[in-house]
Amino acid sequence: MPTLVHNNVVPFGVNNSNNVWSLGVGGRYKVSDKKAITFEYARQLNMFDFVIMKNGTIVNYNPNLVSIGYDWDTGGHIFQLFASSTTMSTNIEQLTRNPYNFGKGEFALGFNINRSFGIKKKVKEL
């Protein structure tokens, strides 16, 4: 997953780039017909060293995004439980400003429930 995020307004102050590049990989391993393990890893390639904040301080952060999850399909619902090295809610924030380090125990737990609905058209029999 090569990714380019372009910010019209440069984040965190001056002397920073509008473009943030990252490269990632994700996958799903089916354990059985109803269970799967998912993972995602993304690495920010620039804009994580010597970032100048709005207040003038200079920060460095770990640019890695790591997530691992477990999916369970019950037939009508899919339950997902996952751990991720970010608490950000959008992909743009996750890929460009992730200050957390999974290796240091800085992670968040998440839970999703997905439900698919179908609308069938009834066919009249003659």
N, CA, C and O atoms as a GROMACS GRO file, in nm:
protein
  504
    1MET      N    1   0.083  -0.118   0.000
    1MET     CA    2   0.000   0.000   0.000
    1MET      C    3   0.088   0.124   0.000
    1MET      O    4   0.110   0.183   0.106
    2PRO      N    5   0.138   0.166  -0.113
    2PRO     CA    6   0.208   0.294  -0.114
    2PRO      C    7   0.106   0.406  -0.095
    2PRO      O    8   0.001   0.406  -0.158
    3THR      N    9   0.137   0.502  -0.009
    3THR     CA   10   0.042   0.608   0.024
    3THR      C   11   0.112   0.743   0.024
    3THR      O   12   0.225   0.758   0.072
    4LEU      N   13   0.042   0.841  -0.031
    4LEU     CA   14   0.087   0.980  -0.026
    4LEU      C   15  -0.026   1.061   0.035
    4LEU      O   16  -0.138   1.059  -0.014
    5VAL      N   17   0.005   1.133   0.143
    5VAL     CA   18  -0.090   1.226   0.204
    5VAL      C   19  -0.036   1.366   0.180
    5VAL      O   20   0.076   1.398   0.220
    6HIS      N   21  -0.116   1.450   0.114
    6HIS     CA   22  -0.076   1.588   0.088
    6HIS      C   23  -0.159   1.680   0.177
    6HIS      O   24  -0.282   1.674   0.175
    7ASN      N   25  -0.093   1.763   0.254
    7ASN     CA   26  -0.159   1.862   0.339
    7ASN      C   27  -0.148   1.998   0.272
    7ASN      O   28  -0.038   2.043   0.240
    8ASN      N   29  -0.261   2.063   0.250
    8ASN     CA   30  -0.258   2.198   0.193
    8ASN      C   31  -0.192   2.295   0.290
    8ASN      O   32  -0.113   2.381   0.249
    9VAL      N   33  -0.224   2.282   0.417
    9VAL     CA   34  -0.160   2.361   0.522
    9VAL      C   35  -0.061   2.269   0.591
    9VAL      O   36  -0.098   2.161   0.637
   10VAL      N   37   0.064   2.310   0.598
   10VAL     CA   38   0.166   2.226   0.656
   10VAL      C   39   0.138   2.206   0.804
   10VAL      O   40   0.124   2.303   0.878
   11PRO      N   41   0.129   2.079   0.850
   11PRO     CA   42   0.103   2.056   0.992
   11PRO      C   43   0.224   2.088   1.078
   11PRO      O   44   0.338   2.080   1.033
   12PHE      N   45   0.198   2.124   1.202
   12PHE     CA   46   0.301   2.143   1.304
   12PHE      C   47   0.395   2.259   1.278
   12PHE      O   48   0.508   2.258   1.327
   13GLY      N   49   0.355   2.360   1.203
   13GLY     CA   50   0.439   2.479   1.194
   13GLY      C   51   0.520   2.491   1.067
   13GLY      O   52   0.473   2.454   0.959
   14VAL      N   53   0.641   2.544   1.079
   14VAL     CA   54   0.722   2.580   0.962
   14VAL      C   55   0.828   2.475   0.934
   14VAL      O   56   0.854   2.386   1.015
   15ASN      N   57   0.892   2.488   0.815
   15ASN     CA   58   1.001   2.400   0.771
   15ASN      C   59   0.963   2.254   0.761
   15ASN      O   60   1.050   2.167   0.773
   16ASN      N   61   0.838   2.225   0.741
   16ASN     CA   62   0.792   2.087   0.725
   16ASN      C   63   0.733   2.070   0.586
   16ASN      O   64   0.692   2.168   0.524
   17SER      N   65   0.728   1.950   0.538
   17SER     CA   66   0.680   1.920   0.403
   17SER      C   67   0.529   1.905   0.400
   17SER      O   68   0.467   1.864   0.498
   18ASN      N   69   0.471   1.939   0.286
   18ASN     CA   70   0.327   1.917   0.267
   18ASN      C   71   0.297   1.770   0.239
   18ASN      O   72   0.186   1.724   0.264
   19ASN      N   73   0.395   1.696   0.188
   19ASN     CA   74   0.374   1.557   0.147
   19ASN      C   75   0.432   1.461   0.249
   19ASN      O   76   0.546   1.475   0.292
   20VAL      N   77   0.351   1.362   0.287
   20VAL     CA   78   0.395   1.257   0.378
   20VAL      C   79   0.377   1.125   0.304
   20VAL      O   80   0.267   1.092   0.259
   21TRP      N   81   0.486   1.050   0.291
   21TRP     CA   82   0.486   0.921   0.221
   21TRP      C   83   0.487   0.808   0.322
   21TRP      O   84   0.553   0.816   0.425
   22SER      N   85   0.414   0.701   0.290
   22SER     CA   86   0.420   0.580   0.374
   22SER      C   87   0.404   0.457   0.285
   22SER      O   88   0.355   0.465   0.173
   23LEU      N   89   0.446   0.345   0.338
   23LEU     CA   90   0.439   0.218   0.268
   23LEU      C   91   0.390   0.113   0.367
   23LEU      O   92   0.442   0.103   0.478
   24GLY      N   93   0.291   0.034   0.326
   24GLY     CA   94   0.233  -0.062   0.418
   24GLY      C   95   0.197  -0.193   0.353
   24GLY      O   96   0.200  -0.208   0.231
   25VAL      N   97   0.162  -0.288   0.438
   25VAL     CA   98   0.117  -0.420   0.394
   25VAL      C   99   0.010  -0.467   0.492
   25VAL      O  100   0.017  -0.438   0.612
   26GLY      N  101  -0.086  -0.540   0.443
   26GLY     CA  102  -0.191  -0.595   0.528
   26GLY      C  103  -0.234  -0.730   0.476
   26GLY      O  104  -0.209  -0.764   0.360
   27GLY      N  105  -0.298  -0.808   0.562
   27GLY     CA  106  -0.340  -0.941   0.518
   27GLY      C  107  -0.439  -1.004   0.611
   27GLY      O  108  -0.471  -0.952   0.718
   28ARG      N  109  -0.488  -1.118   0.566
   28ARG     CA  110  -0.588  -1.195   0.642
   28ARG      C  111  -0.557  -1.342   0.628
   28ARG      O  112  -0.538  -1.390   0.516
   29TYR      N  113  -0.551  -1.413   0.739
   29TYR     CA  114  -0.526  -1.557   0.739
   29TYR      C  115  -0.649  -1.627   0.795
   29TYR      O  116  -0.686  -1.606   0.911
   30LYS      N  117  -0.713  -1.711   0.713
   30LYS     CA  118  -0.832  -1.783   0.758
   30LYS      C  119  -0.791  -1.903   0.842
   30LYS      O  120  -0.724  -1.994   0.794
   31VAL      N  121  -0.831  -1.902   0.967
   31VAL     CA  122  -0.804  -2.013   1.057
   31VAL      C  123  -0.904  -2.125   1.030
   31VAL      O  124  -0.868  -2.242   1.030
   32SER      N  125  -1.030  -2.087   1.006
   32SER     CA  126  -1.135  -2.181   0.969
   32SER      C  127  -1.235  -2.105   0.882
   32SER      O  128  -1.210  -1.991   0.844
   33ASP      N  129  -1.348  -2.170   0.849
   33ASP     CA  130  -1.449  -2.103   0.766
   33ASP      C  131  -1.506  -1.979   0.834
   33ASP      O  132  -1.549  -1.886   0.766
   34LYS      N  133  -1.507  -1.978   0.965
   34LYS     CA  134  -1.572  -1.868   1.039
   34LYS      C  135  -1.476  -1.780   1.117
   34LYS      O  136  -1.520  -1.682   1.177
   35LYS      N  137  -1.347  -1.811   1.118
   35LYS     CA  138  -1.251  -1.735   1.199
   35LYS      C  139  -1.129  -1.697   1.116
   35LYS      O  140  -1.085  -1.773   1.029
   36ALA      N  141  -1.076  -1.579   1.142
   36ALA     CA  142  -0.960  -1.530   1.068
   36ALA      C  143  -0.875  -1.439   1.157
   36ALA      O  144  -0.925  -1.378   1.251
   37ILE      N  145  -0.747  -1.432   1.124
   37ILE     CA  146  -0.654  -1.340   1.190
   37ILE      C  147  -0.613  -1.237   1.085
   37ILE      O  148  -0.575  -1.273   0.974
   38THR      N  149  -0.620  -1.110   1.122
   38THR     CA  150  -0.586  -1.002   1.030
   38THR      C  151  -0.466  -0.924   1.085
   38THR      O  152  -0.442  -0.922   1.206
   39PHE      N  153  -0.393  -0.860   0.995
   39PHE     CA  154  -0.281  -0.779   1.038
   39PHE      C  155  -0.261  -0.663   0.941
   39PHE      O  156  -0.304  -0.668   0.826
   40GLU      N  157  -0.194  -0.559   0.990
   40GLU     CA  158  -0.157  -0.446   0.907
   40GLU      C  159  -0.028  -0.384   0.963
   40GLU      O  160  -0.012  -0.372   1.085
   41TYR      N  161   0.060  -0.347   0.874
   41TYR     CA  162   0.182  -0.276   0.912
   41TYR      C  163   0.203  -0.164   0.810
   41TYR      O  164   0.196  -0.188   0.690
   42ALA      N  165   0.228  -0.044   0.858
   42ALA     CA  166   0.258   0.068   0.770
   42ALA      C  167   0.374   0.147   0.830
   42ALA      O  168   0.383   0.165   0.952
   43ARG      N  169   0.462   0.192   0.745
   43ARG     CA  170   0.580   0.268   0.787
   43ARG      C  171   0.578   0.405   0.720
   43ARG      O  172   0.575   0.415   0.598
   44GLN      N  173   0.580   0.509   0.801
   44GLN     CA  174   0.590   0.645   0.748
   44GLN      C  175   0.735   0.667   0.705
   44GLN      O  176   0.827   0.640   0.781
   45LEU      N  177   0.755   0.716   0.582
   45LEU     CA  178   0.890   0.726   0.526
   45LEU      C  179   0.956   0.862   0.546
   45LEU      O  180   1.079   0.872   0.536
   46ASN      N  181   0.879   0.965   0.574
   46ASN     CA  182   0.938   1.098   0.597
   46ASN      C  183   0.854   1.173   0.700
   46ASN      O  184   0.746   1.127   0.738
   47MET      N  185   0.903   1.286   0.745
   47MET     CA  186   0.830   1.375   0.836
   47MET      C  187   0.805   1.316   0.975
   47MET      O  188   0.696   1.336   1.030
   48PHE      N  189   0.900   1.246   1.033
   48PHE     CA  190   0.884   1.199   1.170
   48PHE      C  191   1.004   1.237   1.256
   48PHE      O  192   0.999   1.224   1.378
   49ASP      N  193   1.113   1.284   1.195
   49ASP     CA  194   1.231   1.331   1.268
   49ASP      C  195   1.234   1.483   1.267
   49ASP      O  196   1.211   1.545   1.163
   50PHE      N  197   1.262   1.542   1.380
   50PHE     CA  198   1.279   1.686   1.393
   50PHE      C  199   1.158   1.765   1.342
   50PHE      O  200   1.172   1.863   1.270
   51VAL      N  201   1.041   1.721   1.381
   51VAL     CA  202   0.917   1.789   1.345
   51VAL      C  203   0.901   1.911   1.435
   51VAL      O  204   0.908   1.900   1.557
   52ILE      N  205   0.880   2.026   1.374
   52ILE     CA  206   0.865   2.150   1.450
   52ILE      C  207   0.718   2.170   1.483
   52ILE      O  208   0.636   2.184   1.392
   53MET      N  209   0.686   2.172   1.611
   53MET     CA  210   0.548   2.191   1.655
   53MET      C  211   0.512   2.339   1.650
   53MET      O  212   0.599   2.425   1.632
   54LYS      N  213   0.382   2.368   1.664
   54LYS     CA  214   0.336   2.507   1.659
   54LYS      C  215   0.397   2.593   1.770
   54LYS      O  216   0.416   2.713   1.752
   55ASN      N  217   0.427   2.532   1.885
   55ASN     CA  218   0.485   2.609   1.995
   55ASN      C  219   0.637   2.621   1.985
   55ASN      O  220   0.701   2.682   2.071
   56GLY      N  221   0.697   2.564   1.878
   56GLY     CA  222   0.840   2.579   1.856
   56GLY      C  223   0.925   2.463   1.904
   56GLY      O  224   1.045   2.460   1.876
   57THR      N  225   0.868   2.367   1.975
   57THR     CA  226   0.945   2.252   2.021
   57THR      C  227   0.968   2.156   1.904
   57THR      O  228   0.889   2.150   1.810
   58ILE      N  229   1.076   2.082   1.913
   58ILE     CA  230   1.112   1.984   1.810
   58ILE      C  231   1.089   1.845   1.868
   58ILE      O  232   1.136   1.813   1.977
   59VAL      N  233   1.016   1.760   1.792
   59VAL     CA  234   0.985   1.626   1.840
   59VAL      C  235   1.026   1.523   1.736
   59VAL      O  236   1.034   1.552   1.616
   60ASN      N  237   1.051   1.402   1.784
   60ASN     CA  238   1.072   1.284   1.700
   60ASN      C  239   0.972   1.179   1.748
   60ASN      O  240   0.942   1.173   1.867
   61TYR      N  241   0.922   1.098   1.657
   61TYR     CA  242   0.831   0.992   1.700
   61TYR      C  243   0.852   0.868   1.616
   61TYR      O  244   0.914   0.873   1.509
   62ASN      N  245   0.798   0.756   1.664
   62ASN     CA  246   0.808   0.627   1.597
   62ASN      C  247   0.702   0.622   1.488
   62ASN      O  248   0.583   0.628   1.519
   63PRO      N  249   0.740   0.611   1.360
   63PRO     CA  250   0.643   0.621   1.252
   63PRO      C  251   0.576   0.490   1.212
   63PRO      O  252   0.517   0.483   1.104
   64ASN      N  253   0.582   0.388   1.294
   64ASN     CA  254   0.526   0.258   1.257
   64ASN      C  255   0.381   0.244   1.304
   64ASN      O  256   0.348   0.279   1.417
   65LEU      N  257   0.296   0.191   1.216
   65LEU     CA  258   0.158   0.157   1.250
   65LEU      C  259   0.148   0.006   1.245
   65LEU      O  260   0.173  -0.055   1.141
   66VAL      N  261   0.111  -0.056   1.357
   66VAL     CA  262   0.098  -0.202   1.366
   66VAL      C  263  -0.039  -0.234   1.421
   66VAL      O  264  -0.082  -0.177   1.521
   67SER      N  265  -0.109  -0.326   1.355
   67SER     CA  266  -0.239  -0.372   1.403
   67SER      C  267  -0.251  -0.522   1.381
   67SER      O  268  -0.204  -0.575   1.280
   68ILE      N  269  -0.313  -0.589   1.477
   68ILE     CA  270  -0.342  -0.732   1.465
   68ILE      C  271  -0.483  -0.755   1.517
   68ILE      O  272  -0.524  -0.695   1.617
   69GLY      N  273  -0.557  -0.841   1.449
   69GLY     CA  274  -0.696  -0.860   1.487
   69GLY      C  275  -0.744  -1.003   1.471
   69GLY      O  276  -0.676  -1.087   1.413
   70TYR      N  277  -0.862  -1.027   1.524
   70TYR     CA  278  -0.927  -1.158   1.517
   70TYR      C  279  -1.071  -1.137   1.472
   70TYR      O  280  -1.144  -1.060   1.534
   71ASP      N  281  -1.112  -1.203   1.366
   71ASP     CA  282  -1.248  -1.193   1.313
   71ASP      C  283  -1.323  -1.323   1.338
   71ASP      O  284  -1.268  -1.432   1.321
   72TRP      N  285  -1.448  -1.310   1.378
   72TRP     CA  286  -1.533  -1.426   1.402
   72TRP      C  287  -1.666  -1.403   1.332
   72TRP      O  288  -1.740  -1.311   1.366
   73ASP      N  289  -1.696  -1.488   1.234
   73ASP     CA  290  -1.817  -1.478   1.153
   73ASP      C  291  -1.922  -1.573   1.210
   73ASP      O  292  -1.899  -1.694   1.218
   74THR      N  293  -2.036  -1.519   1.249
   74THR     CA  294  -2.143  -1.602   1.305
   74THR      C  295  -2.250  -1.636   1.202
   74THR      O  296  -2.348  -1.703   1.234
   75GLY      N  297  -2.231  -1.592   1.079
   75GLY     CA  298  -2.330  -1.615   0.976
   75GLY      C  299  -2.404  -1.487   0.940
   75GLY      O  300  -2.420  -1.457   0.822
   76GLY      N  301  -2.446  -1.413   1.038
   76GLY     CA  302  -2.515  -1.287   1.014
   76GLY      C  303  -2.434  -1.168   1.058
   76GLY      O  304  -2.452  -1.057   1.007
   77HIS      N  305  -2.345  -1.189   1.152
   77HIS     CA  306  -2.261  -1.082   1.205
   77HIS      C  307  -2.114  -1.123   1.195
   77HIS      O  308  -2.081  -1.241   1.195
   78ILE      N  309  -2.028  -1.024   1.186
   78ILE     CA  310  -1.884  -1.047   1.196
   78ILE      C  311  -1.834  -0.964   1.314
   78ILE      O  312  -1.845  -0.842   1.313
   79PHE      N  313  -1.780  -1.031   1.413
   79PHE     CA  314  -1.724  -0.965   1.531
   79PHE      C  315  -1.573  -0.952   1.510
   79PHE      O  316  -1.507  -1.049   1.473
   80GLN      N  317  -1.520  -0.833   1.532
   80GLN     CA  318  -1.378  -0.808   1.515
   80GLN      C  319  -1.320  -0.753   1.646
   80GLN      O  320  -1.373  -0.657   1.702
   81LEU      N  321  -1.213  -0.813   1.692
   81LEU     CA  322  -1.140  -0.766   1.809
   81LEU      C  323  -0.996  -0.741   1.762
   81LEU      O  324  -0.936  -0.829   1.700
   82PHE      N  325  -0.941  -0.624   1.791
   82PHE     CA  326  -0.808  -0.593   1.742
   82PHE      C  327  -0.730  -0.507   1.839
   82PHE      O  328  -0.788  -0.439   1.925
   83ALA      N  329  -0.598  -0.511   1.824
   83ALA     CA  330  -0.506  -0.425   1.898
   83ALA      C  331  -0.426  -0.347   1.794
   83ALA      O  332  -0.382  -0.403   1.695
   84SER      N  333  -0.409  -0.217   1.818
   84SER     CA  334  -0.342  -0.131   1.721
   84SER      C  335  -0.250  -0.034   1.793
   84SER      O  336  -0.273   0.003   1.909
   85SER      N  337  -0.145   0.007   1.725
   85SER     CA  338  -0.049   0.100   1.785
   85SER      C  339  -0.091   0.245   1.767
   85SER      O  340  -0.007   0.335   1.776
   86THR      N  341  -0.217   0.270   1.742
   86THR     CA  342  -0.265   0.407   1.728
   86THR      C  343  -0.403   0.421   1.792
   86THR      O  344  -0.479   0.325   1.802
   87THR      N  345  -0.433   0.542   1.834
   87THR     CA  346  -0.567   0.573   1.884
   87THR      C  347  -0.638   0.669   1.789
   87THR      O  348  -0.750   0.711   1.817
   88MET      N  349  -0.573   0.704   1.678
   88MET     CA  350  -0.631   0.797   1.582
   88MET      C  351  -0.747   0.730   1.509
   88MET      O  352  -0.746   0.608   1.487
   89SER      N  353  -0.848   0.809   1.473
   89SER     CA  354  -0.967   0.750   1.412
   89SER      C  355  -0.965   0.750   1.260
   89SER      O  356  -1.039   0.674   1.199
   90THR      N  357  -0.883   0.833   1.196
   90THR     CA  358  -0.882   0.838   1.050
   90THR      C  359  -0.750   0.784   0.997
   90THR      O  360  -0.648   0.788   1.065
   91ASN      N  361  -0.753   0.734   0.874
   91ASN     CA  362  -0.631   0.682   0.812
   91ASN      C  363  -0.526   0.790   0.793
   91ASN      O  364  -0.407   0.763   0.805
   92ILE      N  365  -0.569   0.913   0.764
   92ILE     CA  366  -0.473   1.022   0.745
   92ILE      C  367  -0.395   1.048   0.873
   92ILE      O  368  -0.273   1.062   0.869
   93GLU      N  369  -0.464   1.054   0.985
   93GLU     CA  370  -0.396   1.074   1.114
   93GLU      C  371  -0.310   0.953   1.149
   93GLU      O  372  -0.198   0.969   1.199
   94GLN      N  373  -0.360   0.832   1.123
   94GLN     CA  374  -0.285   0.711   1.155
   94GLN      C  375  -0.154   0.704   1.078
   94GLN      O  376  -0.052   0.663   1.132
   95LEU      N  377  -0.158   0.743   0.950
   95LEU     CA  378  -0.040   0.730   0.865
   95LEU      C  379   0.056   0.848   0.872
   95LEU      O  380   0.170   0.836   0.827
   96THR      N  381   0.013   0.961   0.927
   96THR     CA  382   0.101   1.078   0.926
   96THR      C  383   0.142   1.129   1.064
   96THR      O  384   0.241   1.200   1.075
   97ARG      N  385   0.069   1.095   1.167
   97ARG     CA  386   0.101   1.148   1.301
   97ARG      C  387   0.076   1.043   1.409
   97ARG      O  388  -0.006   1.064   1.499
   98ASN      N  389   0.147   0.932   1.400
   98ASN     CA  390   0.127   0.825   1.498
   98ASN      C  391   0.242   0.823   1.597
   98ASN      O  392   0.348   0.769   1.566
   99PRO      N  393   0.226   0.881   1.716
   99PRO     CA  394   0.337   0.890   1.811
   99PRO      C  395   0.352   0.766   1.901
   99PRO      O  396   0.440   0.765   1.988
  100TYR      N  397   0.270   0.663   1.883
  100TYR     CA  398   0.271   0.549   1.974
  100TYR      C  399   0.363   0.438   1.925
  100TYR      O  400   0.386   0.424   1.805
  101ASN      N  401   0.415   0.358   2.020
  101ASN     CA  402   0.507   0.249   1.990
  101ASN      C  403   0.450   0.120   2.047
  101ASN      O  404   0.441   0.104   2.168
  102PHE      N  405   0.412   0.027   1.959
  102PHE     CA  406   0.353  -0.100   2.000
  102PHE      C  407   0.448  -0.180   2.088
  102PHE      O  408   0.406  -0.246   2.184
  103GLY      N  409   0.578  -0.174   2.057
  103GLY     CA  410   0.679  -0.248   2.133
  103GLY      C  411   0.694  -0.201   2.278
  103GLY      O  412   0.738  -0.278   2.363
  104LYS      N  413   0.656  -0.077   2.306
  104LYS     CA  414   0.663  -0.024   2.442
  104LYS      C  415   0.530  -0.039   2.517
  104LYS      O  416   0.514   0.016   2.626
  105GLY      N  417   0.437  -0.112   2.458
  105GLY     CA  418   0.308  -0.133   2.523
  105GLY      C  419   0.210  -0.019   2.501
  105GLY      O  420   0.109  -0.010   2.571
  106GLU      N  421   0.237   0.068   2.407
  106GLU     CA  422   0.148   0.179   2.377
  106GLU      C  423   0.055   0.138   2.263
  106GLU      O  424   0.087   0.154   2.146
  107PHE      N  425  -0.061   0.084   2.301
  107PHE     CA  426  -0.156   0.038   2.200
  107PHE      C  427  -0.298   0.057   2.250
  107PHE      O  428  -0.322   0.081   2.369
  108ALA      N  429  -0.391   0.045   2.159
  108ALA     CA  430  -0.533   0.057   2.191
  108ALA      C  431  -0.604  -0.070   2.149
  108ALA      O  432  -0.566  -0.134   2.051
  109LEU      N  433  -0.708  -0.106   2.223
  109LEU     CA  434  -0.791  -0.221   2.188
  109LEU      C  435  -0.918  -0.171   2.122
  109LEU      O  436  -0.973  -0.068   2.161
  110GLY      N  437  -0.964  -0.243   2.021
  110GLY     CA  438  -1.085  -0.203   1.950
  110GLY      C  439  -1.177  -0.321   1.927
  110GLY      O  440  -1.135  -0.436   1.932
  111PHE      N  441  -1.304  -0.289   1.902
  111PHE     CA  442  -1.405  -0.392   1.880
  111PHE      C  443  -1.506  -0.340   1.778
  111PHE      O  444  -1.556  -0.228   1.793
  112ASN      N  445  -1.536  -0.419   1.677
  112ASN     CA  446  -1.636  -0.384   1.575
  112ASN      C  447  -1.736  -0.496   1.560
  112ASN      O  448  -1.704  -0.613   1.582
  113ILE      N  449  -1.857  -0.461   1.523
  113ILE     CA  450  -1.958  -0.559   1.483
  113ILE      C  451  -2.009  -0.516   1.346
  113ILE      O  452  -2.054  -0.402   1.328
  114ASN      N  453  -2.000  -0.606   1.249
  114ASN     CA  454  -2.050  -0.578   1.114
  114ASN      C  455  -2.170  -0.665   1.086
  114ASN      O  456  -2.173  -0.783   1.122
  115ARG      N  457  -2.269  -0.608   1.021
  115ARG     CA  458  -2.390  -0.681   0.983
  115ARG      C  459  -2.422  -0.649   0.838
  115ARG      O  460  -2.423  -0.532   0.799
  116SER      N  461  -2.446  -0.751   0.759
  116SER     CA  462  -2.484  -0.732   0.619
  116SER      C  463  -2.634  -0.754   0.604
  116SER      O  464  -2.689  -0.851   0.657
  117PHE      N  465  -2.697  -0.664   0.533
  117PHE     CA  466  -2.839  -0.676   0.506
  117PHE      C  467  -2.858  -0.692   0.356
  117PHE      O  468  -2.788  -0.628   0.276
  118GLY      N  469  -2.951  -0.777   0.317
  118GLY     CA  470  -2.982  -0.796   0.176
  118GLY      C  471  -3.128  -0.766   0.151
  118GLY      O  472  -3.214  -0.796   0.234
  119ILE      N  473  -3.155  -0.707   0.037
  119ILE     CA  474  -3.293  -0.680  -0.002
  119ILE      C  475  -3.320  -0.767  -0.124
  119ILE      O  476  -3.258  -0.750  -0.229
  120LYS      N  477  -3.413  -0.861  -0.107
  120LYS     CA  478  -3.447  -0.951  -0.216
  120LYS      C  479  -3.579  -0.911  -0.278
  120LYS      O  480  -3.674  -0.875  -0.209
  121LYS      N  481  -3.583  -0.919  -0.407
  121LYS     CA  482  -3.705  -0.890  -0.479
  121LYS      C  483  -3.783  -1.020  -0.495
  121LYS      O  484  -3.729  -1.118  -0.546
  122LYS      N  485  -3.908  -1.020  -0.451
  122LYS     CA  486  -3.988  -1.140  -0.461
  122LYS      C  487  -4.033  -1.160  -0.606
  122LYS      O  488  -4.074  -1.066  -0.673
  123VAL      N  489  -4.023  -1.282  -0.652
  123VAL     CA  490  -4.061  -1.316  -0.788
  123VAL      C  491  -4.196  -1.387  -0.783
  123VAL      O  492  -4.214  -1.483  -0.708
  124LYS      N  493  -4.292  -1.339  -0.863
  124LYS     CA  494  -4.424  -1.400  -0.868
  124LYS      C  495  -4.418  -1.527  -0.949
  124LYS      O  496  -4.361  -1.532  -1.058
  125GLU      N  497  -4.478  -1.629  -0.895
  125GLU     CA  498  -4.487  -1.755  -0.966
  125GLU      C  499  -4.616  -1.758  -1.045
  125GLU      O  500  -4.719  -1.709  -0.998
  126LEU      N  501  -4.613  -1.814  -1.165
  126LEU     CA  502  -4.731  -1.824  -1.251
  126LEU      C  503  -4.813  -1.946  -1.223
  126LEU      O  504  -4.916  -1.968  -1.287
   0.00000   0.00000   0.00000
